[in-house]
Every structure is written in structure tokens, then in C-alpha cells.
Amino acid sequence: MSAHARARGLRRRGAPGGGGHRPPPLLAKLHTVKHTSFRIFGELEELCDPPEEQYADRQLFEDQYYRLVSTARQLVTSHDASINHGQSGSATSSNPALVKVLDKKGNQHDARLLLDNGSTANFISQDLCSKLGLSSRATHSTVSEERACEDHFLSTTYRNEEGRFVVSMPLKEDPNKLGDSYFMAKSRFSSLERRFQRDPIYKQRYIEFIDEYEKLGHMTKNTTKVSSNQGNVNYYLPHHGIIRESSTTTKLRTVFDASAATTSGLSLNDIQMVGPTVQDDLLSILIRFRQHRFVISGDIEKMYRAIEINSNQRSLQQILFRSDTSQPIQIYTLNSVTYGTASAPYLATKCLSTLASNASNITVKNSILRDFYVDDYLSGGATIEDVIKQSQEVISILSSAKFNLRKFQSNNLEILQAVTNNNVDHNNMLHLSESKINNEPSRTLGLHWICDSDVLAFTINIENKEKMPLKRPTVPVPMLDLSDKMALSMFNL
């Protein structure tokens, strides 16, 4: 069964029923924080559980993170942090590392990090740093690559007669280094067809998705043979479907595998630049979202596919498909930014941030820059009128680039009626996910915003088993999963 474990907390500031309740000192100081100056720690789910005594250390750090994270990141990045590894001098999965950090008043604090197994005494693994939201010292190649990616975007991106963005994938290697990928893609498609035979419903949803893709002009059937695409390198993307029963619009979403290696050992993703991070992390956006008295959320319909890929690169985005085994396999070319390619998140979010320059109102400009997490819009204001005006301007600016902001939710009915044309998400629960930026559809925060009651909630799945043979009492896995997320309870203001 599914259960909602609501995070403890107060009502939103100024919301009905608040009763003038005075927040604790920790929350009272939250409004003075400059939220763009730091990044919050990322997911910790995949880390091994530390010994019991270490929970207090980590919880203490979570209570202070908004004061210390910025300093900790700077110290770790510059290698000025003092890291103590314990008496043995070797890092193991159970030994914490102490990072000395300073707050704005110059007071020193200890931040405890866990080193993964196999690390040396002077090395924190990239995997751990990634999960904690920390970055190791950037090499010159990384910095120059990000700069090159930005320069490439500025020099190659334009808007067509419809107003759509037309972009080019930022490549760091010559596409001619790619080998053959046709037979690899054909083999993967044969596996997909075998699943079609086992699951007719899956097959029908897949065909509907592909048909819509073609009807919307997001892909085109090739009229030439495989070997006759003169002057361009061909790359064939394997693909598979992800079932999303919770979706109110698309139950199946096709994901394209641009990491599939060709005969040369390189894939399309291997020759692409990923690009720098454009938007704030999701938790930083949530902090700002929870400070507004009146809020609104929405998402951009098919955001990636609203952006076209330059025609001279489309041969790198080809797929194989047929709806029936009695037909010959057809080759299609994808015309838009494709989910699963390494540069897709950067290209999409960079196009969105570029639109902010069209806003004459600084509040609207900041809303486009700071209130989007990929295609999810989480914004608000102090008054109903402010939210309505801001939202209408954001909708107008986005529509000029064929970005359709839709599926609106709000904690106020008047706002919904003013900014929507029956384009309301009648599901009162918004799922908040960190998966979009990483092209990983399975990784989520497990966090929801319930707009009717205006609270954040955790969703956990608990299996009902009458007989569970256990040698000793255990804590259910969902409860352990919640332990890393309870720091989010402070957002229910």
C-alpha cells in the first residue's frame, strides 16, 4: 500500500490558520539567507548506512547546512580544507572525515563526511562528492570545456521564423570518430520487438508514442537508404520505453540511448560536451517556493522537443522502428533535442534562461532564471495580484519560443482561474524529481507538494506481508529511506 508520511512543520508564512505562531530561531533566520550563494547536498540514498553514532553528526550538519555549505564547497574545491582520516590513515566506508569550515563570523565548525571503501587517505571519491553536491577542484580542461560549450551555444543558436530555438549539439570530438552503429541499434530493436510480443499493451503504447512523435514533426521518416546520407555521419540511437502510470498525460515515454557504443568504442554521448549547470538545484528552489504566501506551479509541455536541432547534425539522431514484424524496418531522423543525449539538459535550460532577457520586468526575469527546475515551474509571491501578473508574463514570454506552460496548480483558486484556460492539473499532488537533469528517470526525491493543503509530503511504499520470517527485529526500509529526507521538513513553513 502507499502511505503519505507528512513532514513535520508549520503552515506557510501568512497562510490561514497560522495564528501568529512564532517559528523557532533556526527557521526565523531563513529569510536572510542569500539562496543563490550555495548549493544543497544531493541525494544520499545510495550510500551505505553509517553506524548509529554517526547519525547525530550528520543531522547536526543538516541543521547548519545553510550557513556552512558555501564555505565547505569553497574549501574542498580549493584544497584548503583540513581533512582528518583517523588513526589508521586509510579511508574506509565506516570512517568519517572532518572538514573544517568557517562561518561568516569566523567561527570554526566540523563537517563530517564519509569516505567510501577503497579511497586513499588523501582522496574523496568523485562518486561521494557527487552525492553530497560537492565538486572536486575543477581542472583546466573542465573549465575550458564549459567555456567552450557556452561559446558554442552563443555562436550557433538562433530562433527560426516560428520563434523556436534552433541549437547545435556541442561536440568535443569529430563525429567521424564514431564507428558503425546500425547493427547494434538493430539488435537492440529486435530485443524490443520480443518484448512487444510478450506485452501487447506495452506495444500499443509504444506505437502511439512513436506515431505522435512523427505527427508533431519531431521526427521524419527517411526517404534515402542508410548508406546514401552524403556528407554526414550516421548514428543510430537504440531506444526503450519507460512506463509512468502516475503520469496524467503520457503513460509511456521513449528514452533514447545515446551512450550506446559504436564499433569504434565511442558513443554519441562520448563526443559531446555536457555543458555547465544553468539552473539552481531543486532544494534551493524549494526553499524559495516555501517562502511565498501564494504559489503556482506548472510545467513546460515537451520542453526538449520544442527545441530544434540544426539540420546538419540530425543524421546523428536516427532510430529504427516498425509497428509490425511483417513490415520492413524503417529509419527515422529525430529533429529536436533528444532526451538521453548528454547535452540535452544544458541546451534546454540554456534556451529557457536566454528567454529571460526578453522580460522588461526584473521580477519576471528573475522568475524565469530562478524558479524553473528543467521544465518544472515553482514560483509565487506575496499577493494574489503579484502572482497572477508575474505568471501571465512568464507564460507570454515562453510562448514566444513555443514553450507551452501548462498543468497549473496553486494554493489559491483565484490564481488558477486568472492564469489558465482550463489548463489545470486536476491531480492535487505534484511530484518533485531530481531525475530530469541527469537523464535518469528512476531517481527521485520521493517528495510531493499537495496543493490543496499546501504541504510537502513523502510517499513511501509498504508491502503488506502477513508472515515475514525474521531472525531479529528490523526497521522497515521505507523508514530508513525517510531518515535522509527529514531535513526537508523545515520547508513546510
C-alpha positions in Angstrom: 0.0 0.0 0.0 1.0 3.6 -0.4 1.2 5.9 2.6 2.0 9.6 2.9 4.4 10.5 5.7 3.8 14.2 6.0 6.8 16.2 7.1 6.5 18.0 10.3 6.4 21.8 10.2 4.5 25.0 10.3 2.0 26.4 7.9 3.2 28.7 5.1 4.0 32.2 6.4 0.9 34.3 6.3 -1.4 31.4 5.4 -4.8 30.9 7.1 -4.5 29.1 10.4 -1.0 30.3 11.1 -2.3 32.0 14.3 0.8 34.2 14.6 2.9 31.1 15.7 6.5 32.2 16.1 8.9 30.0 14.2 12.0 28.6 16.0 15.2 30.6 15.7 16.6 28.3 13.0 13.6 29.0 10.7 13.4 32.6 11.7 16.8 33.3 10.2 16.0 31.5 6.9 14.7 34.7 5.2 18.0 36.4 5.5 19.9 33.8 3.5 21.1 34.6 0.0 19.9 31.4 -1.6 21.9 31.7 -4.8 25.2 31.7 -2.9 25.2 28.0 -2.1 24.1 24.6 -3.3 22.4 22.0 -1.1 23.7 18.5 -0.6 22.3 16.0 -3.1 20.9 12.5 -2.6 22.4 10.2 -0.1 20.2 7.1 -0.7 22.8 5.1 -2.4 25.4 5.5 0.3 25.8 2.7 2.9 24.1 3.4 6.2 26.7 4.7 8.7 27.0 3.3 12.3 24.3 4.5 14.7 26.6 7.0 16.4 27.2 8.9 13.2 23.6 9.8 12.6 23.9 12.6 15.2 26.9 14.0 13.4 25.1 14.2 10.0 21.9 15.5 11.5 23.8 18.3 13.2 25.4 19.2 9.9 22.0 19.2 8.2 20.7 21.7 10.9 23.5 24.1 10.0 23.9 23.4 6.3 22.5 26.7 5.0 25.3 28.6 6.9 28.1 26.2 6.1 27.6 24.7 2.7 29.0 27.6 0.7 32.2 27.7 2.8 32.6 24.0 2.8 32.3 23.8 -1.0 34.9 26.6 -1.4 37.3 24.9 1.0 37.0 21.5 -0.6 37.3 22.9 -4.1 40.5 24.9 -3.3 42.0 22.1 -1.3 42.3 24.4 1.8 40.1 22.1 3.8 41.8 20.2 6.6 40.7 16.5 6.3 41.5 14.1 9.1 41.2 10.4 8.3 41.5 8.7 11.6 44.4 6.9 13.2 44.9 4.3 10.5 45.4 6.9 7.8 43.4 4.9 5.4 39.8 5.6 4.4 37.1 3.0 4.8 33.3 3.1 4.5 32.9 3.5 8.2 35.5 6.2 9.0 34.3 9.8 8.8 36.4 12.6 7.5 36.4 16.0 9.3 36.2 19.1 7.1 37.0 22.3 8.9 34.6 25.1 7.8 34.2 28.7 8.8 31.0 30.7 9.1 30.7 34.4 8.3 31.7 35.3 11.8 34.9 33.4 11.6 33.8 30.6 13.9 35.1 27.1 13.1 32.8 24.1 12.6 33.4 20.5 11.9 31.6 19.0 9.0 31.7 15.2 8.9 31.9 13.3 5.5 32.1 9.6 4.9 34.8 8.2 2.7 33.9 5.3 0.5 35.7 2.0 0.6 38.9 1.8 -1.5 39.8 5.5 -1.2 43.3 6.6 -0.3 44.0 8.8 2.7 44.0 12.0 0.7 41.2 11.3 -1.8 37.4 11.7 -1.5 35.9 9.7 -4.4 34.1 11.6 -7.2 31.0 9.5 -6.5 30.8 10.6 -2.9 31.4 14.2 -3.8 28.6 14.0 -6.4 26.2 12.6 -3.9 27.0 15.3 -1.4 26.7 18.0 -4.0 30.4 18.9 -3.8 32.8 19.4 -6.6 36.4 18.5 -6.6 38.8 21.1 -7.8 38.0 21.8 -11.5 40.8 21.0 -13.9 41.6 23.5 -16.7 40.1 21.1 -19.2 36.8 21.1 -17.4 36.7 24.9 -17.1 37.7 25.4 -20.7 35.2 22.8 -21.9 32.4 24.6 -20.1 33.5 27.9 -21.5 33.7 26.3 -25.0 30.2 25.0 -24.6 28.9 28.4 -23.7 30.7 30.0 -26.6 29.4 27.3 -28.9 25.8 27.9 -27.8 26.1 31.7 -28.4 27.6 31.3 -31.8 25.3 28.6 -33.2 21.9 29.1 -31.6 19.2 31.1 -33.3 15.4 31.3 -33.5 13.5 30.4 -36.6 10.5 32.1 -38.2 8.2 30.5 -35.6 10.3 31.7 -32.7 11.6 28.3 -31.9 15.2 27.9 -30.7 17.4 26.0 -33.2 20.5 24.6 -31.5 23.6 22.5 -32.3 24.9 19.8 -30.1 28.3 20.9 -28.6 30.8 18.3 -29.8 34.2 17.9 -28.4 35.3 15.2 -30.9 35.0 14.8 -34.6 31.8 12.7 -35.4 33.9 10.8 -38.0 35.5 9.0 -35.0 32.2 7.2 -34.5 32.1 3.7 -35.9 29.1 1.8 -37.2 26.0 1.7 -35.0 23.3 0.3 -37.3 23.7 -3.3 -36.4 23.9 -2.5 -32.7 20.7 -0.5 -33.0 19.0 -3.3 -35.0 20.0 -5.9 -32.4 18.5 -3.7 -29.6 15.3 -3.1 -31.6 15.0 -6.9 -32.1 15.0 -7.2 -28.3 12.4 -4.5 -28.1 10.2 -6.4 -30.6 10.4 -9.5 -28.4 9.0 -7.6 -25.5 6.2 -6.3 -27.8 5.3 -10.0 -28.4 5.1 -10.6 -24.6 3.3 -7.4 -23.7 0.7 -6.2 -26.2 -0.3 -3.2 -24.0 3.3 -2.0 -23.9 3.5 -2.4 -27.7 0.3 -0.4 -28.3 1.5 2.5 -26.0 4.9 2.5 -27.8 3.3 2.7 -31.2 1.1 5.6 -30.1 4.1 7.4 -28.7 6.1 7.0 -32.0 3.1 8.0 -34.1 2.6 11.2 -32.1 6.3 11.9 -32.3 6.1 11.8 -36.1 2.8 13.6 -36.4 4.1 16.5 -34.4 7.1 16.8 -36.8 9.6 15.9 -34.1 10.9 13.1 -36.3 10.8 12.3 -40.0 10.9 9.1 -41.9 14.0 8.8 -44.1 13.4 8.6 -47.8 17.0 7.6 -48.6 19.0 4.5 -48.0 21.2 4.1 -44.9 24.5 4.5 -46.9 23.4 7.5 -49.0 23.3 10.2 -46.4 26.1 12.0 -48.1 28.4 14.3 -46.2 27.1 13.3 -42.7 28.0 10.7 -40.1 25.1 8.4 -39.2 24.4 7.4 -35.6 21.5 5.2 -34.7 20.0 5.5 -31.3 18.7 2.4 -29.5 15.5 3.1 -27.6 13.2 1.6 -25.0 10.1 2.7 -23.1 9.6 3.8 -19.5 6.1 3.1 -18.1 4.8 6.0 -16.0 1.4 5.0 -14.7 1.3 8.1 -12.4 1.5 10.5 -15.4 -1.7 12.3 -16.3 -0.6 12.8 -19.9 1.9 10.2 -21.2 1.8 6.7 -19.7 4.8 5.6 -21.7 7.9 7.6 -22.5 10.5 6.5 -25.0 14.1 7.1 -23.9 16.9 7.1 -26.4 20.3 5.6 -25.5 23.0 8.0 -26.9 25.5 6.2 -24.7 25.4 3.0 -26.8 28.9 2.4 -28.2 29.6 2.1 -31.9 32.2 -0.3 -33.4 34.9 2.3 -32.7 34.1 2.1 -29.0 32.7 5.7 -28.9 29.1 6.7 -28.5 27.3 9.9 -29.4 27.5 11.0 -25.7 31.2 10.3 -25.7 31.9 13.0 -28.3 29.5 15.6 -26.7 30.2 18.3 -24.1 27.8 18.1 -21.2 27.8 21.8 -20.5 27.7 23.8 -17.3 24.8 23.7 -14.8 22.4 26.5 -15.7 19.7 26.4 -13.0 19.7 26.2 -9.3 19.3 22.8 -7.6 15.9 21.6 -6.8 16.2 22.0 -3.0 17.3 25.7 -3.3 14.2 26.3 -5.5 12.0 24.6 -2.9 13.3 26.9 -0.1 12.3 30.0 -2.1 9.0 28.3 -3.1 8.0 27.7 0.5 8.6 31.3 1.5 5.8 32.6 -0.8 2.3 33.1 0.7 0.7 32.4 -2.7 2.2 29.9 -5.1 1.8 28.5 -8.5 3.4 25.5 -10.3 3.3 24.2 -13.9 5.5 22.5 -16.4 6.6 23.1 -20.0 4.9 20.7 -22.4 7.5 18.6 -24.2 10.2 21.1 -23.5 13.1 19.3 -25.2 11.0 18.7 -28.3 10.1 22.3 -28.6 13.7 23.0 -29.5 15.0 22.0 -32.9 18.4 20.5 -33.7 20.4 22.1 -36.6 19.7 20.1 -39.7 23.4 19.4 -40.3 23.5 17.3 -37.1 20.3 15.4 -37.4 22.0 12.4 -39.0 23.5 11.8 -35.5 19.9 11.3 -34.2 18.4 8.4 -36.2 16.3 5.5 -35.0 14.9 2.2 -36.3 11.3 1.3 -35.9 8.4 -0.6 -37.4 5.0 -1.3 -35.9 4.7 -4.8 -37.2 7.2 -7.5 -37.9 5.7 -8.1 -41.4 6.9 -4.7 -42.4 10.5 -3.7 -43.3 12.4 -1.7 -40.6 12.2 2.0 -41.2 14.8 4.6 -40.4 13.6 7.9 -38.8 15.5 11.1 -38.1 14.8 13.0 -34.9 14.5 16.7 -35.5 14.5 18.1 -32.0 16.6 18.0 -28.8 16.5 14.4 -27.7 16.1 13.0 -24.2 19.1 10.8 -23.4 21.8 12.8 -25.1 24.4 14.3 -22.9 24.0 17.9 -23.8 20.1 17.9 -23.8 19.7 19.3 -20.3 22.2 22.1 -20.9 20.7 23.0 -24.3 17.1 23.1 -22.9 17.8 25.0 -19.7 20.1 27.5 -21.6 17.4 28.3 -24.1 15.0 28.9 -21.2 17.4 31.2 -19.4 18.1 33.1 -22.6 14.4 33.9 -22.8 14.7 35.8 -19.5 16.4 38.6 -21.4 13.1 39.3 -23.1 11.5 40.3 -19.8 11.3 44.0 -19.1 10.1 43.4 -15.5 13.0 42.4 -13.3 10.7 40.2 -11.2 9.6 38.2 -14.2 13.2 37.9 -15.4 14.3 36.5 -12.1 11.3 34.2 -12.0 12.4 32.6 -15.3 16.0 32.4 -14.2 15.4 31.1 -10.7 12.0 29.4 -10.5 12.5 26.6 -13.1 13.9 23.2 -12.5 14.4 22.0 -16.0 10.7 22.2 -17.2 9.0 22.4 -13.8 7.9 25.9 -12.7 7.7 26.6 -8.9 7.0 30.2 -8.1 4.9 32.6 -6.1 4.5 36.0 -4.5 3.2 38.0 -1.5 -0.2 38.8 -3.1 -2.6 37.2 -5.4 -2.3 40.1 -7.9 1.5 39.8 -8.0 1.4 36.0 -8.7 -1.2 36.5 -11.5 0.7 39.3 -13.2 4.0 37.5 -13.0 2.6 34.2 -14.2 0.8 35.8 -17.2 4.0 37.5 -18.3 6.1 34.3 -17.9 3.5 32.4 -19.9 3.6 35.0 -22.7 7.4 35.1 -22.9 7.7 31.4 -23.0 5.0 31.0 -25.7 7.1 33.2 -28.0 9.6 30.4 -28.2 6.8 27.7 -28.4 7.3 26.7 -24.8 3.8 25.9 -23.6 3.5 26.3 -19.8 0.6 24.0 -18.6 -0.7 21.7 -15.9 -1.0 24.5 -13.4 -1.6 24.1 -9.7 -1.9 26.7 -7.0 -2.9 27.1 -3.4 -5.4 29.7 -4.4 -8.3 29.2 -6.8 -8.4 32.8 -8.0 -4.9 32.5 -9.3 -5.8 29.4 -11.2 -8.8 31.0 -12.8 -6.9 34.0 -13.9 -3.8 32.4 -15.5 -5.3 29.2 -17.1 -7.6 28.4 -19.9 -8.8 25.1 -18.5 -5.2 24.0 -18.5 -5.3 22.9 -14.9 -3.7 19.7 -13.5 -6.7 18.2 -11.5 -4.3 15.9 -9.7 -3.7 17.7 -6.4 -0.3 16.2 -6.0 2.9 17.5 -7.7 5.8 15.0 -7.8 9.2 16.7 -7.3 12.1 14.9 -9.1 15.8 15.3 -9.4 16.0 12.9 -12.3 15.5 15.3 -15.1 18.8 17.0 -15.0 20.7 13.7 -15.1 18.7 11.8 -17.7 17.8 9.2 -15.1 14.1 8.6 -14.9 14.2 6.3 -11.9 15.9 8.6 -9.4 13.6 10.8 -7.4 13.3 12.7 -4.2 10.2 10.8 -3.2 8.7 14.3 -2.4 5.3 15.7 -3.3 3.6 19.0 -2.9 -0.1 18.6 -2.1 -1.6 21.9 -3.3 -5.0 21.6 -1.6 -3.5 21.5 1.8 -0.3 23.3 0.7 2.2 20.9 2.4 5.1 18.9 1.3 4.7 15.1 1.8 6.8 12.0 1.5 5.4 9.0 -0.3 6.6 5.5 0.8 5.5 2.1 -0.4 5.0 -0.5 2.4 4.2 -4.1 1.4 1.6 -5.9 3.5 3.1 -9.3 4.3 1.3 -11.4 6.9 4.2 -13.7 7.5 7.7 -12.3 7.4 10.3 -14.8 8.7 12.8 -12.7 10.6 15.6 -13.7 12.9 15.6 -10.4 14.6 13.5 -7.2 14.7 14.3 -4.8 11.8 13.4 -1.3 10.8 11.4 -1.2 7.5 13.4 0.0 4.6 11.0 2.9 3.8 11.6 4.3 7.2 15.4 4.2 6.7 14.8 5.9 3.4 13.0 8.7 5.1 15.8 9.4 7.5 17.8 11.2 4.9 14.8 13.3 3.8 13.6 14.5 7.2 15.8 17.6 6.8 13.3 18.7 4.2 10.6 19.1 6.9 11.8 22.6 7.5 10.3 23.6 4.2 6.7 23.3 5.5 6.6 26.9 6.7 
